[in-house]
Amino acid sequence: MAVPFRRTGVTAKRLRRTHFVLKATNTHSCSHCGAQIQPHRVCPNCGFYRGKKVIEVKSSAE
């Protein structure tokens, strides 16, 4: 198995890992109920997508 000729320095290792980070997901508000949802997804609160009722959502009171 190959063995590195020299040890990787701390700076080189940290420069390589600068892009290794989690990014926040994009959200926008639902046009029907105003909840924060991901783009191009059915709203889990009201069941609307692009102004049309797509799924029937059970309310928490039932």
PDB file of N, CA, C and O in Angstrom:
ATOM      1  N   MET A   1       0.837  -1.173   0.000  1.00  0.00           N
ATOM      2  CA  MET A   1       0.000   0.000   0.000  1.00  0.00           C
ATOM      3  C   MET A   1       0.888   1.243   0.000  1.00  0.00           C
ATOM      4  O   MET A   1       1.954   1.256   0.614  1.00  0.00           O
ATOM      5  N   ALA A   2       0.442   2.272  -0.685  1.00  0.00           N
ATOM      6  CA  ALA A   2       1.227   3.498  -0.780  1.00  0.00           C
ATOM      7  C   ALA A   2       1.200   4.267   0.529  1.00  0.00           C
ATOM      8  O   ALA A   2       0.187   4.305   1.228  1.00  0.00           O
ATOM      9  N   VAL A   3       2.333   4.877   0.845  1.00  0.00           N
ATOM     10  CA  VAL A   3       2.471   5.671   2.061  1.00  0.00           C
ATOM     11  C   VAL A   3       2.830   7.091   1.640  1.00  0.00           C
ATOM     12  O   VAL A   3       3.711   7.271   0.799  1.00  0.00           O
ATOM     13  N   PRO A   4       2.167   8.112   2.205  1.00  0.00           N
ATOM     14  CA  PRO A   4       2.494   9.487   1.830  1.00  0.00           C
ATOM     15  C   PRO A   4       3.957   9.810   2.141  1.00  0.00           C
ATOM     16  O   PRO A   4       4.483   9.408   3.179  1.00  0.00           O
ATOM     17  N   PHE A   5       4.602  10.535   1.238  1.00  0.00           N
ATOM     18  CA  PHE A   5       5.996  10.895   1.423  1.00  0.00           C
ATOM     19  C   PHE A   5       6.146  11.887   2.565  1.00  0.00           C
ATOM     20  O   PHE A   5       7.072  11.785   3.369  1.00  0.00           O
ATOM     21  N   ARG A   6       5.225  12.853   2.634  1.00  0.00           N
ATOM     22  CA  ARG A   6       5.260  13.845   3.702  1.00  0.00           C
ATOM     23  C   ARG A   6       3.885  13.941   4.365  1.00  0.00           C
ATOM     24  O   ARG A   6       2.858  13.630   3.762  1.00  0.00           O
ATOM     25  N   ARG A   7       3.901  14.370   5.585  1.00  0.00           N
ATOM     26  CA  ARG A   7       2.651  14.554   6.315  1.00  0.00           C
ATOM     27  C   ARG A   7       1.914  15.777   5.769  1.00  0.00           C
ATOM     28  O   ARG A   7       2.539  16.785   5.439  1.00  0.00           O
ATOM     29  N   THR A   8       0.588  15.689   5.676  1.00  0.00           N
ATOM     30  CA  THR A   8      -0.219  16.834   5.239  1.00  0.00           C
ATOM     31  C   THR A   8      -0.238  17.870   6.349  1.00  0.00           C
ATOM     32  O   THR A   8      -0.564  17.560   7.495  1.00  0.00           O
ATOM     33  N   GLY A   9       0.113  19.096   6.005  1.00  0.00           N
ATOM     34  CA  GLY A   9       0.150  20.158   7.001  1.00  0.00           C
ATOM     35  C   GLY A   9      -1.234  20.565   7.460  1.00  0.00           C
ATOM     36  O   GLY A   9      -2.230  20.284   6.794  1.00  0.00           O
ATOM     37  N   VAL A  10      -1.290  21.224   8.597  1.00  0.00           N
ATOM     38  CA  VAL A  10      -2.558  21.654   9.178  1.00  0.00           C
ATOM     39  C   VAL A  10      -3.253  22.656   8.265  1.00  0.00           C
ATOM     40  O   VAL A  10      -4.464  22.567   8.062  1.00  0.00           O
ATOM     41  N   THR A  11      -2.512  23.601   7.718  1.00  0.00           N
ATOM     42  CA  THR A  11      -3.103  24.619   6.852  1.00  0.00           C
ATOM     43  C   THR A  11      -3.664  24.003   5.584  1.00  0.00           C
ATOM     44  O   THR A  11      -4.767  24.357   5.165  1.00  0.00           O
ATOM     45  N   ALA A  12      -2.935  23.097   4.971  1.00  0.00           N
ATOM     46  CA  ALA A  12      -3.413  22.441   3.759  1.00  0.00           C
ATOM     47  C   ALA A  12      -4.672  21.628   4.037  1.00  0.00           C
ATOM     48  O   ALA A  12      -5.600  21.605   3.228  1.00  0.00           O
ATOM     49  N   LYS A  13      -4.694  20.974   5.170  1.00  0.00           N
ATOM     50  CA  LYS A  13      -5.861  20.170   5.537  1.00  0.00           C
ATOM     51  C   LYS A  13      -7.066  21.070   5.769  1.00  0.00           C
ATOM     52  O   LYS A  13      -8.172  20.747   5.335  1.00  0.00           O
ATOM     53  N   ARG A  14      -6.867  22.187   6.443  1.00  0.00           N
ATOM     54  CA  ARG A  14      -7.983  23.099   6.725  1.00  0.00           C
ATOM     55  C   ARG A  14      -8.460  23.803   5.465  1.00  0.00           C
ATOM     56  O   ARG A  14      -9.659  24.040   5.316  1.00  0.00           O
ATOM     57  N   LEU A  15      -7.555  24.144   4.555  1.00  0.00           N
ATOM     58  CA  LEU A  15      -7.961  24.759   3.290  1.00  0.00           C
ATOM     59  C   LEU A  15      -8.794  23.786   2.455  1.00  0.00           C
ATOM     60  O   LEU A  15      -9.725  24.200   1.764  1.00  0.00           O
ATOM     61  N   ARG A  16      -8.469  22.518   2.517  1.00  0.00           N
ATOM     62  CA  ARG A  16      -9.227  21.517   1.775  1.00  0.00           C
ATOM     63  C   ARG A  16     -10.621  21.342   2.368  1.00  0.00           C
ATOM     64  O   ARG A  16     -11.576  21.074   1.640  1.00  0.00           O
ATOM     65  N   ARG A  17     -10.739  21.491   3.672  1.00  0.00           N
ATOM     66  CA  ARG A  17     -12.015  21.257   4.341  1.00  0.00           C
ATOM     67  C   ARG A  17     -12.892  22.503   4.465  1.00  0.00           C
ATOM     68  O   ARG A  17     -13.932  22.444   5.121  1.00  0.00           O
ATOM     69  N   THR A  18     -12.512  23.618   3.861  1.00  0.00           N
ATOM     70  CA  THR A  18     -13.297  24.839   4.001  1.00  0.00           C
ATOM     71  C   THR A  18     -14.673  24.702   3.369  1.00  0.00           C
ATOM     72  O   THR A  18     -15.603  25.390   3.790  1.00  0.00           O
ATOM     73  N   HIS A  19     -14.835  23.839   2.373  1.00  0.00           N
ATOM     74  CA  HIS A  19     -16.118  23.685   1.687  1.00  0.00           C
ATOM     75  C   HIS A  19     -16.950  22.564   2.299  1.00  0.00           C
ATOM     76  O   HIS A  19     -18.065  22.314   1.843  1.00  0.00           O
ATOM     77  N   PHE A  20     -16.434  21.888   3.317  1.00  0.00           N
ATOM     78  CA  PHE A  20     -17.126  20.779   3.953  1.00  0.00           C
ATOM     79  C   PHE A  20     -18.025  21.332   5.048  1.00  0.00           C
ATOM     80  O   PHE A  20     -17.672  21.311   6.228  1.00  0.00           O
ATOM     81  N   VAL A  21     -19.205  21.834   4.641  1.00  0.00           N
ATOM     82  CA  VAL A  21     -20.085  22.502   5.585  1.00  0.00           C
ATOM     83  C   VAL A  21     -21.536  22.242   5.167  1.00  0.00           C
ATOM     84  O   VAL A  21     -21.825  22.108   3.978  1.00  0.00           O
ATOM     85  N   LEU A  22     -22.431  22.173   6.128  1.00  0.00           N
ATOM     86  CA  LEU A  22     -23.848  22.022   5.826  1.00  0.00           C
ATOM     87  C   LEU A  22     -24.425  23.372   5.434  1.00  0.00           C
ATOM     88  O   LEU A  22     -24.060  24.404   5.995  1.00  0.00           O
ATOM     89  N   LYS A  23     -25.326  23.351   4.466  1.00  0.00           N
ATOM     90  CA  LYS A  23     -25.964  24.583   4.016  1.00  0.00           C
ATOM     91  C   LYS A  23     -27.429  24.558   4.413  1.00  0.00           C
ATOM     92  O   LYS A  23     -28.057  23.499   4.428  1.00  0.00           O
ATOM     93  N   ALA A  24     -27.965  25.709   4.731  1.00  0.00           N
ATOM     94  CA  ALA A  24     -29.370  25.814   5.106  1.00  0.00           C
ATOM     95  C   ALA A  24     -30.250  25.586   3.883  1.00  0.00           C
ATOM     96  O   ALA A  24     -29.911  26.005   2.776  1.00  0.00           O
ATOM     97  N   THR A  25     -31.385  24.917   4.095  1.00  0.00           N
ATOM     98  CA  THR A  25     -32.295  24.666   2.984  1.00  0.00           C
ATOM     99  C   THR A  25     -33.072  25.929   2.645  1.00  0.00           C
ATOM    100  O   THR A  25     -33.370  26.742   3.521  1.00  0.00           O
ATOM    101  N   ASN A  26     -33.395  26.085   1.372  1.00  0.00           N
ATOM    102  CA  ASN A  26     -34.184  27.232   0.935  1.00  0.00           C
ATOM    103  C   ASN A  26     -35.641  27.017   1.329  1.00  0.00           C
ATOM    104  O   ASN A  26     -36.162  25.908   1.208  1.00  0.00           O
ATOM    105  N   THR A  27     -36.283  28.051   1.789  1.00  0.00           N
ATOM    106  CA  THR A  27     -37.695  27.981   2.114  1.00  0.00           C
ATOM    107  C   THR A  27     -38.398  29.213   1.575  1.00  0.00           C
ATOM    108  O   THR A  27     -37.790  30.267   1.390  1.00  0.00           O
ATOM    109  N   HIS A  28     -39.682  29.061   1.329  1.00  0.00           N
ATOM    110  CA  HIS A  28     -40.523  30.207   1.009  1.00  0.00           C
ATOM    111  C   HIS A  28     -41.867  30.006   1.676  1.00  0.00           C
ATOM    112  O   HIS A  28     -42.159  28.917   2.171  1.00  0.00           O
ATOM    113  N   SER A  29     -42.676  31.032   1.694  1.00  0.00           N
ATOM    114  CA  SER A  29     -43.947  30.933   2.392  1.00  0.00           C
ATOM    115  C   SER A  29     -45.019  30.389   1.462  1.00  0.00           C
ATOM    116  O   SER A  29     -45.050  30.705   0.272  1.00  0.00           O
ATOM    117  N   CYS A  30     -45.892  29.571   2.020  1.00  0.00           N
ATOM    118  CA  CYS A  30     -47.015  28.998   1.274  1.00  0.00           C
ATOM    119  C   CYS A  30     -47.968  30.128   0.902  1.00  0.00           C
ATOM    120  O   CYS A  30     -48.269  30.983   1.735  1.00  0.00           O
ATOM    121  N   SER A  31     -48.445  30.138  -0.338  1.00  0.00           N
ATOM    122  CA  SER A  31     -49.333  31.203  -0.789  1.00  0.00           C
ATOM    123  C   SER A  31     -50.723  31.082  -0.172  1.00  0.00           C
ATOM    124  O   SER A  31     -51.480  32.054  -0.160  1.00  0.00           O
ATOM    125  N   HIS A  32     -51.067  29.902   0.339  1.00  0.00           N
ATOM    126  CA  HIS A  32     -52.401  29.699   0.900  1.00  0.00           C
ATOM    127  C   HIS A  32     -52.438  29.927   2.405  1.00  0.00           C
ATOM    128  O   HIS A  32     -53.286  30.673   2.897  1.00  0.00           O
ATOM    129  N   CYS A  33     -51.519  29.287   3.149  1.00  0.00           N
ATOM    130  CA  CYS A  33     -51.577  29.401   4.617  1.00  0.00           C
ATOM    131  C   CYS A  33     -50.421  30.199   5.208  1.00  0.00           C
ATOM    132  O   CYS A  33     -50.487  30.584   6.376  1.00  0.00           O
ATOM    133  N   GLY A  34     -49.365  30.459   4.441  1.00  0.00           N
ATOM    134  CA  GLY A  34     -48.252  31.267   4.925  1.00  0.00           C
ATOM    135  C   GLY A  34     -47.179  30.503   5.673  1.00  0.00           C
ATOM    136  O   GLY A  34     -46.256  31.116   6.208  1.00  0.00           O
ATOM    137  N   ALA A  35     -47.269  29.175   5.727  1.00  0.00           N
ATOM    138  CA  ALA A  35     -46.257  28.370   6.411  1.00  0.00           C
ATOM    139  C   ALA A  35     -44.970  28.332   5.592  1.00  0.00           C
ATOM    140  O   ALA A  35     -45.011  28.464   4.369  1.00  0.00           O
ATOM    141  N   GLN A  36     -43.831  28.153   6.253  1.00  0.00           N
ATOM    142  CA  GLN A  36     -42.546  28.049   5.572  1.00  0.00           C
ATOM    143  C   GLN A  36     -42.376  26.633   5.033  1.00  0.00           C
ATOM    144  O   GLN A  36     -42.396  25.675   5.806  1.00  0.00           O
ATOM    145  N   ILE A  37     -42.209  26.481   3.708  1.00  0.00           N
ATOM    146  CA  ILE A  37     -42.059  25.175   3.069  1.00  0.00           C
ATOM    147  C   ILE A  37     -40.929  25.236   2.065  1.00  0.00           C
ATOM    148  O   ILE A  37     -40.489  26.321   1.681  1.00  0.00           O
ATOM    149  N   GLN A  38     -40.451  24.066   1.633  1.00  0.00           N
ATOM    150  CA  GLN A  38     -39.436  24.010   0.595  1.00  0.00           C
ATOM    151  C   GLN A  38     -40.078  24.299  -0.760  1.00  0.00           C
ATOM    152  O   GLN A  38     -41.251  23.983  -0.961  1.00  0.00           O
ATOM    153  N   PRO A  39     -39.340  24.890  -1.684  1.00  0.00           N
ATOM    154  CA  PRO A  39     -39.905  25.189  -2.995  1.00  0.00           C
ATOM    155  C   PRO A  39     -40.295  23.912  -3.746  1.00  0.00           C
ATOM    156  O   PRO A  39     -39.652  22.875  -3.586  1.00  0.00           O
ATOM    157  N   HIS A  40     -41.331  23.990  -4.550  1.00  0.00           N
ATOM    158  CA  HIS A  40     -41.808  22.900  -5.410  1.00  0.00           C
ATOM    159  C   HIS A  40     -42.241  21.681  -4.613  1.00  0.00           C
ATOM    160  O   HIS A  40     -42.054  20.550  -5.062  1.00  0.00           O
ATOM    161  N   ARG A  41     -42.825  21.898  -3.419  1.00  0.00           N
ATOM    162  CA  ARG A  41     -43.335  20.816  -2.599  1.00  0.00           C
ATOM    163  C   ARG A  41     -44.765  21.151  -2.188  1.00  0.00           C
ATOM    164  O   ARG A  41     -45.136  22.322  -2.099  1.00  0.00           O
ATOM    165  N   VAL A  42     -45.556  20.127  -1.941  1.00  0.00           N
ATOM    166  CA  VAL A  42     -46.901  20.332  -1.423  1.00  0.00           C
ATOM    167  C   VAL A  42     -46.790  20.780   0.032  1.00  0.00           C
ATOM    168  O   VAL A  42     -45.985  20.245   0.794  1.00  0.00           O
ATOM    169  N   CYS A  43     -47.598  21.760   0.408  1.00  0.00           N
ATOM    170  CA  CYS A  43     -47.572  22.261   1.781  1.00  0.00           C
ATOM    171  C   CYS A  43     -48.126  21.196   2.715  1.00  0.00           C
ATOM    172  O   CYS A  43     -49.250  20.736   2.517  1.00  0.00           O
ATOM    173  N   PRO A  44     -47.355  20.786   3.743  1.00  0.00           N
ATOM    174  CA  PRO A  44     -47.859  19.763   4.662  1.00  0.00           C
ATOM    175  C   PRO A  44     -48.947  20.278   5.601  1.00  0.00           C
ATOM    176  O   PRO A  44     -49.670  19.480   6.199  1.00  0.00           O
ATOM    177  N   ASN A  45     -49.077  21.604   5.741  1.00  0.00           N
ATOM    178  CA  ASN A  45     -50.085  22.163   6.640  1.00  0.00           C
ATOM    179  C   ASN A  45     -51.469  22.241   6.003  1.00  0.00           C
ATOM    180  O   ASN A  45     -52.470  21.919   6.643  1.00  0.00           O
ATOM    181  N   CYS A  46     -51.525  22.671   4.738  1.00  0.00           N
ATOM    182  CA  CYS A  46     -52.833  22.863   4.117  1.00  0.00           C
ATOM    183  C   CYS A  46     -53.073  21.942   2.919  1.00  0.00           C
ATOM    184  O   CYS A  46     -54.225  21.763   2.524  1.00  0.00           O
ATOM    185  N   GLY A  47     -52.035  21.351   2.327  1.00  0.00           N
ATOM    186  CA  GLY A  47     -52.205  20.431   1.209  1.00  0.00           C
ATOM    187  C   GLY A  47     -52.327  21.101  -0.141  1.00  0.00           C
ATOM    188  O   GLY A  47     -52.728  20.459  -1.111  1.00  0.00           O
ATOM    189  N   PHE A  48     -51.989  22.381  -0.227  1.00  0.00           N
ATOM    190  CA  PHE A  48     -52.091  23.100  -1.489  1.00  0.00           C
ATOM    191  C   PHE A  48     -50.745  23.121  -2.211  1.00  0.00           C
ATOM    192  O   PHE A  48     -49.687  23.147  -1.583  1.00  0.00           O
ATOM    193  N   TYR A  49     -50.807  23.110  -3.546  1.00  0.00           N
ATOM    194  CA  TYR A  49     -49.613  23.273  -4.380  1.00  0.00           C
ATOM    195  C   TYR A  49     -49.997  24.119  -5.576  1.00  0.00           C
ATOM    196  O   TYR A  49     -50.888  23.747  -6.340  1.00  0.00           O
ATOM    197  N   ARG A  50     -49.349  25.231  -5.744  1.00  0.00           N
ATOM    198  CA  ARG A  50     -49.595  26.175  -6.835  1.00  0.00           C
ATOM    199  C   ARG A  50     -51.060  26.593  -6.906  1.00  0.00           C
ATOM    200  O   ARG A  50     -51.642  26.688  -7.986  1.00  0.00           O
ATOM    201  N   GLY A  51     -51.650  26.845  -5.722  1.00  0.00           N
ATOM    202  CA  GLY A  51     -53.007  27.355  -5.656  1.00  0.00           C
ATOM    203  C   GLY A  51     -54.102  26.320  -5.793  1.00  0.00           C
ATOM    204  O   GLY A  51     -55.279  26.678  -5.835  1.00  0.00           O
ATOM    205  N   LYS A  52     -53.745  25.034  -5.864  1.00  0.00           N
ATOM    206  CA  LYS A  52     -54.746  23.980  -6.012  1.00  0.00           C
ATOM    207  C   LYS A  52     -54.634  22.994  -4.861  1.00  0.00           C
ATOM    208  O   LYS A  52     -53.538  22.705  -4.382  1.00  0.00           O
ATOM    209  N   LYS A  53     -55.784  22.478  -4.419  1.00  0.00           N
ATOM    210  CA  LYS A  53     -55.815  21.468  -3.358  1.00  0.00           C
ATOM    211  C   LYS A  53     -55.348  20.145  -3.953  1.00  0.00           C
ATOM    212  O   LYS A  53     -55.990  19.609  -4.857  1.00  0.00           O
ATOM    213  N   VAL A  54     -54.229  19.614  -3.449  1.00  0.00           N
ATOM    214  CA  VAL A  54     -53.632  18.413  -4.004  1.00  0.00           C
ATOM    215  C   VAL A  54     -53.883  17.199  -3.099  1.00  0.00           C
ATOM    216  O   VAL A  54     -54.247  16.126  -3.581  1.00  0.00           O
ATOM    217  N   ILE A  55     -53.686  17.375  -1.789  1.00  0.00           N
ATOM    218  CA  ILE A  55     -53.886  16.283  -0.850  1.00  0.00           C
ATOM    219  C   ILE A  55     -54.808  16.738   0.271  1.00  0.00           C
ATOM    220  O   ILE A  55     -54.909  17.928   0.571  1.00  0.00           O
ATOM    221  N   GLU A  56     -55.467  15.782   0.873  1.00  0.00           N
ATOM    222  CA  GLU A  56     -56.318  16.051   2.031  1.00  0.00           C
ATOM    223  C   GLU A  56     -55.458  15.903   3.289  1.00  0.00           C
ATOM    224  O   GLU A  56     -54.849  14.855   3.508  1.00  0.00           O
ATOM    225  N   VAL A  57     -55.411  16.947   4.111  1.00  0.00           N
ATOM    226  CA  VAL A  57     -54.580  16.947   5.308  1.00  0.00           C
ATOM    227  C   VAL A  57     -55.478  16.833   6.531  1.00  0.00           C
ATOM    228  O   VAL A  57     -56.443  17.584   6.674  1.00  0.00           O
ATOM    229  N   LYS A  58     -55.158  15.895   7.407  1.00  0.00           N
ATOM    230  CA  LYS A  58     -55.903  15.757   8.650  1.00  0.00           C
ATOM    231  C   LYS A  58     -55.476  16.855   9.605  1.00  0.00           C
ATOM    232  O   LYS A  58     -54.287  17.148   9.733  1.00  0.00           O
ATOM    233  N   SER A  59     -56.432  17.453  10.267  1.00  0.00           N
ATOM    234  CA  SER A  59     -56.092  18.480  11.248  1.00  0.00           C
ATOM    235  C   SER A  59     -55.694  17.820  12.557  1.00  0.00           C
ATOM    236  O   SER A  59     -56.048  16.666  12.801  1.00  0.00           O
ATOM    237  N   SER A  60     -54.972  18.525  13.391  1.00  0.00           N
ATOM    238  CA  SER A  60     -54.476  17.963  14.650  1.00  0.00           C
ATOM    239  C   SER A  60     -55.605  17.798  15.668  1.00  0.00           C
ATOM    240  O   SER A  60     -55.439  17.061  16.640  1.00  0.00           O
ATOM    241  N   ALA A  61     -56.749  18.462  15.473  1.00  0.00           N
ATOM    242  CA  ALA A  61     -57.865  18.383  16.411  1.00  0.00           C
ATOM    243  C   ALA A  61     -58.614  17.064  16.259  1.00  0.00           C
ATOM    244  O   ALA A  61     -59.274  16.622  17.200  1.00  0.00           O
ATOM    245  N   GLU A  62     -58.524  16.423  15.085  1.00  0.00           N
ATOM    246  CA  GLU A  62     -59.274  15.191  14.846  1.00  0.00           C
ATOM    247  C   GLU A  62     -58.616  13.988  15.480  1.00  0.00           C
ATOM    248  O   GLU A  62     -59.127  12.874  15.368  1.00  0.00           O
TER     249      GLU A  62
END
